[in-house]
Amino acid sequence: MSAASIAPSSANAKLSAREKKWIVYDVGNSAFVLLSTAVIPIYAKSLMPADGNIVSAWGYAQTIASLVIALLMPLLGSIADVQGMKIRFFLGFFGTGVVMCCAMALPLTWLPFLIVYVLATIGLNGSLTFYDSMLIDTTTNERMDKVSSHGYGWGYVGSTVPFILCIALIFGGPAVFGWSTTACTRAAFVITAIWWVAFTIPLLTSYKQVHFRATREHTREAVAGTFTELGSTFGKIVKNKPLWMFMIAFFFYIDAVNTVISMSTSYGTELGIDSTQLVVALLVTQFVAFPCAIIYGRLAGRFGCKPMIMAAVVAYMGIVFFATFFLKSAVEFWILAILVGMFQGGIQALSRSYYGKIIPKDHANEYYGFYDIFGKTASILGTFLVATTTSLTGNASIGVLSIAILLVVALVFLTLQKDPTRQGAAA
């Protein structure tokens, strides 16, 4: 069985049932991502003592989760390329994420809560690595841009449903049900976990691993040779110039994208925008990202995936310049939220699908493991640049402007890279 036999042949054809069932996992897991952005940090802060520093504690939690995933994924990805192993690893990480999401509803002090959150985040990000690699088993090269874009698009808008429900519960629950705000927040964690499970079931009932490295009876030998395979894969990446040039470009531009996202809220707070407006602005970004991600997929079908990625990089340069020179009030902050929403989903979706087109299909998990290292460690350099530049110049605007350096470097590598998809051959 090939991907072509389970997906429509035309890039413009309607989504198949299998493609839709793959897409809805983005709807499920994105609910936890959105909650992690706006609710969980605030709740974690409420658990800390008055002299506690939530910024540093939260930063350490995120760093630990990212580091664990970055170290594990290439290794586990190599094993998961064996027939039948991909879904097992996906289930393991997905299950961990959901159980830990529910566990956050327990009456924990701040440190155990952060530990549980780290485990939930590891579960989420681990499942996403295998989920991303499932794209090549779900559809064809010609349809990857469309399917990936729909995943991000529906993930953005779908995740707002449980999020709005949770926010309504947190703010209105005390008056309506007589619960404390803490109890309402804990209930929100359970609601999110239920949503996550509900939108994972379709994928679990439909997924079939099409591309694999070996049959099940060779699993033991494959596990024993995992480290050899990893070294071999790294060597192949180094020898594949178009691939490693894209991976370097991806590291720099996705770093910039993540930094813009993470810095937006802090800028809004500095401008005196209250938490309610910040939450609404976040929702606006989600709703704008929904159609724009899907439109980006269609434009990639017309103009090519890589040109659209490059267009998004240039657009982010404009966003950085806008944030540097024009972001002075709440009005400009709302404009920034809309601009980010226009390009955020598109560049993420096309990066995922483009990478899937230029790697060997039978080693997809292994290659996506390396992709995950670049994606999960991104934003480290960007935030460092912003912090250092701001410290040296005493000007936060100049600090934000430094993000443009990352985008310029990415654009240079993308410009110099020869596009394998344009040459009609996969790497």
C-alpha positions in Angstrom: 0.0 0.0 0.0 1.3 3.5 -0.9 0.2 7.0 0.2 -1.1 7.5 -3.3 -3.6 4.6 -2.8 -5.1 6.2 0.3 -5.3 9.9 -0.8 -6.9 11.6 -3.8 -4.6 11.9 -6.8 -5.3 15.6 -7.4 -3.8 18.3 -5.2 -7.0 20.2 -5.5 -9.4 17.4 -4.7 -11.5 17.4 -1.5 -9.9 16.1 1.7 -10.3 12.3 2.0 -11.6 10.7 5.2 -8.1 9.6 6.2 -6.7 13.1 5.7 -9.5 14.6 7.8 -8.9 12.1 10.6 -5.2 13.0 10.6 -6.1 16.8 10.6 -8.4 16.6 13.7 -5.5 15.6 16.0 -4.3 19.2 15.5 -7.7 20.3 16.8 -7.2 18.1 19.9 -3.7 18.9 21.0 -3.9 22.6 20.2 -6.3 23.0 23.0 -3.5 22.2 25.5 -1.1 24.4 23.6 -3.5 27.4 23.9 -4.1 26.7 27.6 -0.4 26.6 28.1 -0.1 30.0 26.6 -2.7 31.9 28.5 -3.9 30.0 31.6 -1.4 27.6 33.0 1.4 30.2 33.6 -1.1 32.4 35.5 -2.2 29.4 37.6 1.4 28.3 38.3 2.2 31.8 39.5 -0.8 31.7 41.9 0.8 28.5 43.5 4.2 30.1 44.1 5.1 32.0 47.3 5.1 35.8 47.2 8.9 35.9 46.7 8.9 33.3 44.0 9.9 34.1 40.4 7.5 32.5 38.0 9.4 33.9 35.0 12.6 31.9 35.8 10.7 28.9 37.0 8.5 28.8 33.9 11.6 29.3 31.7 13.4 26.4 33.3 10.3 24.2 32.9 10.0 24.9 29.2 13.8 24.4 28.7 13.8 21.0 30.4 10.8 19.8 28.4 12.4 21.0 25.1 15.7 19.5 26.0 14.3 16.1 26.8 12.4 16.0 23.5 15.3 17.2 21.5 17.5 14.4 23.0 14.9 11.6 22.8 13.3 12.1 19.4 16.2 11.2 17.0 16.7 8.0 19.0 13.0 7.0 19.3 12.4 8.2 15.8 14.9 5.7 14.4 13.1 2.8 16.2 9.7 4.1 15.2 10.6 3.8 11.5 10.2 0.0 12.0 6.8 -1.3 11.0 4.1 -0.9 13.7 6.3 1.1 16.1 5.2 4.6 15.1 1.7 4.3 16.4 3.0 2.7 19.7 5.3 5.6 20.4 2.6 8.0 19.5 0.2 6.3 21.9 2.8 6.4 24.7 3.5 10.1 24.4 -0.1 11.0 23.8 -1.2 9.0 26.8 1.4 10.6 29.0 0.3 14.1 27.9 -3.4 13.5 28.6 -2.8 11.8 32.0 -0.5 14.5 33.1 -2.9 17.2 31.9 -5.6 15.6 34.2 -3.0 15.3 37.0 -2.5 19.1 36.9 -6.0 19.3 38.4 -4.8 17.7 41.6 -4.1 20.0 44.6 -0.4 20.3 44.1 2.1 22.9 45.3 4.0 24.9 42.7 7.1 22.6 42.3 5.1 19.3 41.8 2.7 21.2 39.5 5.6 22.3 37.3 7.0 18.8 37.2 3.6 17.4 36.1 3.4 20.2 33.5 6.8 19.3 32.2 5.7 15.7 31.8 2.5 16.8 30.0 4.6 19.0 27.7 7.0 16.2 26.9 4.0 14.0 26.1 2.5 16.6 23.8 5.7 17.4 21.9 6.7 13.7 21.7 3.3 12.9 20.2 3.6 15.8 17.7 6.9 14.4 16.4 5.3 11.1 15.4 2.1 12.9 14.3 4.1 15.1 11.9 5.8 12.1 10.4 2.4 10.4 9.9 1.7 13.0 7.3 3.7 11.1 4.7 1.6 8.0 5.4 -1.6 9.9 5.1 -1.3 11.7 1.8 0.9 12.3 -1.2 3.7 14.8 -1.9 1.3 16.8 -4.1 -1.2 17.2 -1.3 1.0 17.6 1.7 0.9 21.4 1.6 -2.9 21.4 1.6 -3.3 18.7 4.3 -0.7 20.2 6.6 -2.2 23.7 6.2 -5.6 22.4 7.0 -4.2 20.8 10.1 -2.7 24.0 11.5 -5.7 26.0 10.4 -8.3 23.8 12.0 -6.1 23.4 15.0 -6.0 27.2 15.5 -9.8 27.7 15.3 -10.8 24.4 16.8 -8.7 24.9 20.0 -10.6 28.1 20.7 -13.8 26.1 21.5 -12.5 24.4 24.7 -10.4 27.5 25.5 -13.5 29.8 25.5 -15.3 27.3 27.6 -12.5 27.2 30.1 -12.1 30.9 30.2 -15.9 31.3 30.8 -15.7 28.7 33.6 -12.7 30.4 35.2 -14.2 33.9 35.2 -17.9 32.9 35.6 -17.7 29.7 37.6 -17.4 31.3 41.0 -20.6 33.2 40.5 -22.6 30.5 38.7 -21.5 27.4 40.5 -20.1 28.8 43.7 -16.7 27.3 43.0 -13.4 29.0 43.7 -11.3 30.3 40.8 -8.7 27.6 41.7 -11.3 24.9 41.4 -12.6 26.3 38.1 -9.0 26.4 36.7 -8.5 22.8 37.7 -11.7 21.8 36.0 -10.4 23.5 32.9 -7.4 21.1 32.8 -9.8 18.1 32.8 -12.0 19.7 30.1 -8.9 20.2 27.9 -7.7 16.6 28.4 -11.2 15.3 27.4 -11.2 17.4 24.3 -7.7 16.2 23.5 -8.7 12.5 23.7 -12.0 13.1 21.8 -10.1 14.5 18.8 -7.4 11.8 18.8 -9.8 8.8 18.5 -10.4 9.4 14.7 -6.6 9.2 14.0 -6.2 6.1 16.1 -8.9 4.3 14.3 -7.7 5.1 10.8 -3.9 5.4 10.8 -1.9 2.9 8.8 1.9 3.1 8.6 2.7 3.0 4.8 6.4 3.8 4.9 8.7 1.8 7.2 12.2 0.5 7.3 11.8 -3.1 8.3 9.1 -5.7 9.2 8.2 -6.4 12.8 10.3 -9.5 13.1 13.4 -7.3 12.6 12.5 -4.9 15.4 15.1 -6.3 17.9 17.9 -5.9 15.3 16.6 -2.5 14.5 16.6 -1.4 18.1 20.2 -2.8 18.6 21.4 -0.8 15.6 19.6 2.4 16.5 22.7 4.4 17.3 24.4 3.2 14.1 21.3 4.3 12.2 21.4 7.7 13.8 25.0 8.2 12.8 24.2 7.1 9.3 21.2 9.5 9.1 23.2 12.4 10.3 25.9 11.6 7.8 23.2 11.5 5.0 21.9 14.9 6.2 25.4 16.4 6.0 25.9 15.0 2.5 22.5 16.3 1.4 23.2 20.0 0.8 19.6 21.0 0.0 18.3 19.3 3.1 20.8 20.7 5.6 20.6 24.2 4.1 16.8 24.1 4.7 17.3 22.8 8.2 19.6 25.7 9.1 17.2 28.2 7.5 14.3 26.6 9.4 16.2 26.9 12.7 16.7 30.6 12.2 13.3 31.6 10.9 11.2 29.4 13.2 13.4 30.8 16.1 12.3 34.3 15.0 8.7 33.2 14.7 8.7 31.7 18.2 10.4 34.7 19.7 7.9 37.1 18.2 5.1 35.0 19.7 6.7 34.8 23.1 7.6 38.5 23.2 4.2 39.8 22.1 2.5 39.1 25.5 5.3 40.8 27.4 5.1 43.8 25.2 1.3 44.0 25.7 1.8 43.9 29.4 4.4 46.6 29.2 2.0 48.8 27.3 -0.5 48.5 30.1 -3.0 46.2 28.3 -5.0 44.2 30.8 -5.2 40.4 30.9 -8.7 40.2 29.4 -7.6 42.2 26.3 -4.5 40.0 26.0 -6.6 36.8 26.0 -9.0 38.3 23.4 -6.1 39.4 21.3 -4.8 35.8 21.5 -8.1 34.5 20.3 -8.1 37.0 17.4 -4.7 35.6 16.4 -6.1 32.1 16.4 -9.2 33.0 14.3 -7.1 34.9 11.8 -4.6 32.1 11.5 -7.4 29.6 10.6 -8.2 30.9 7.1 -4.7 32.2 6.4 -3.1 28.9 7.0 -5.5 27.2 4.6 -5.0 30.0 2.0 -1.3 29.6 2.4 -1.6 25.9 1.5 -3.5 26.8 -1.7 -1.0 29.4 -2.7 1.8 26.9 -2.2 0.0 24.6 -4.7 0.1 27.5 -7.2 3.5 29.1 -6.5 5.4 26.4 -4.8 6.0 25.6 -1.1 9.5 27.1 -0.8 8.6 30.5 -2.4 5.7 30.8 0.0 7.9 30.0 3.0 10.3 32.7 1.8 7.4 35.1 1.4 6.4 34.5 5.0 10.0 35.1 6.2 9.9 38.5 4.4 6.5 39.2 6.0 7.9 38.5 9.4 10.7 41.0 8.7 7.9 43.5 8.2 6.2 42.4 11.5 9.5 42.9 13.4 9.9 46.4 11.9 6.3 47.2 12.8 6.8 46.0 16.4 10.0 48.0 16.6 8.9 51.4 15.2 5.1 51.5 15.5 4.0 49.4 18.5 3.2 52.1 21.0 -0.4 51.5 22.1 -3.2 48.9 22.4 -4.3 49.7 18.8 -1.0 48.7 17.3 -0.9 45.6 19.5 -4.2 44.5 18.0 -2.7 45.1 14.5 0.3 43.0 15.5 -1.9 40.2 16.7 -3.7 40.1 13.3 -0.4 40.3 11.4 1.1 37.4 13.3 -2.1 35.4 12.7 -1.8 36.0 9.0 1.6 34.3 8.6 2.2 32.1 11.7 0.1 29.1 10.7 1.2 29.3 7.1 4.9 29.2 7.7 4.6 26.4 10.3 2.4 24.2 8.1 4.5 24.6 4.9 7.7 23.9 6.9 6.2 20.6 8.0 5.0 19.6 4.6 8.1 20.8 2.7 10.4 18.8 5.0 8.2 15.7 4.4 8.7 16.1 0.7 12.5 16.2 0.7 13.3 13.3 3.2 13.4 9.6 2.5 9.9 8.3 3.4 11.0 5.0 4.9 13.2 6.9 7.5 10.7 9.6 8.1 10.6 9.4 11.9 14.3 9.4 12.2 14.6 12.5 10.0 11.7 14.2 11.8 13.5 13.5 15.0 16.3 15.8 13.8 13.7 18.3 12.6 12.3 18.3 16.1 15.7 19.2 17.6 15.7 22.3 15.4 12.1 23.2 16.1 12.1 22.6 19.9 15.4 24.4 20.6 14.3 27.3 18.5 13.6 30.6 20.3 16.6 30.2 22.5 18.8 32.3 20.2 16.1 34.9 19.5 15.3 35.6 23.1 19.0 35.7 23.9 19.5 38.3 21.1 16.6 40.4 22.4 17.7 40.3 26.0 21.4 41.0 25.2 20.7 43.8 22.7 18.2 45.4 25.1 20.7 45.2 27.9 23.5 46.7 25.9 21.5 49.5 24.3 19.0 50.1 27.1 16.4 50.2 24.3 13.8 47.4 24.1 12.8 48.5 20.6 16.4 47.9 19.4 16.2 44.5 21.1 13.2 43.5 19.1 14.8 44.7 15.9 17.6 42.2 16.5 15.2 39.4 15.6 15.5 40.6 12.0 19.1 39.2 12.0 17.7 35.7 12.3 15.3 36.2 9.4 18.0 37.6 7.2 20.2 34.6 7.9 17.3 32.3 7.1 16.5 34.1 3.9 20.1 33.8 2.7 20.1 30.0 3.2 16.7 29.6 1.6 17.9 31.7 -1.4 21.1 29.6 -1.9 19.3 26.3 -1.4 18.4 24.3 -4.5 14.8 23.2 -4.2 14.6 19.4 -4.7 10.8 19.6 -5.2 11.3 21.9 -8.1 13.7 19.4 -9.6 11.1 16.7 -9.3 13.2 14.5 -7.0 13.1 13.9 -3.3 16.2 14.0 -1.2 
